[in-house]
Amino acid sequence: MYMGIAVVSFAAYFLNVFLGAVTNSPILGDIPEMLVLVVSTLFFVIAILKREAEAKAEVS
């Protein structure tokens, strides 16, 4: 679930950057773009930490 949210939010960030490069008019401004990237990064880190904890639990 967390990885899915990270992928979707990063796709939104990438789409914004791509459209900004193509049309010279990004959909989101600087601050909302930064917030989307931060949200994507946080959910990615949460997903990785959860998977690591699950892997450790399997080994023990």
GISUL-V665147 format. One record per residue. RES is the residue in three letters. SS is DSSP state (H for helix, E for strand, C for the rest). Layout:
res=<RES,RES>
ss=<SS,SS>
This chain:
res=<MET,TYR,MET,GLY,ILE,ALA,VAL,VAL,SER,PHE,ALA,ALA,TYR,PHE,LEU,ASN,VAL,PHE,LEU,GLY,ALA,VAL,THR,ASN,SER,PRO,ILE,LEU,GLY,ASP,ILE,PRO,GLU,MET,LEU,VAL,LEU,VAL,VAL,SER,THR,LEU,PHE,PHE,VAL,ILE,ALA,ILE,LEU,LYS,ARG,GLU,ALA,GLU,ALA,LYS,ALA,GLU,VAL,SER>
ss=<C,H,H,H,H,H,H,H,H,H,H,H,H,H,H,H,H,H,H,H,H,H,H,C,C,C,C,C,C,H,H,H,H,H,H,H,H,H,H,H,H,H,H,H,H,H,H,H,H,H,H,H,H,H,H,H,H,H,H,C>
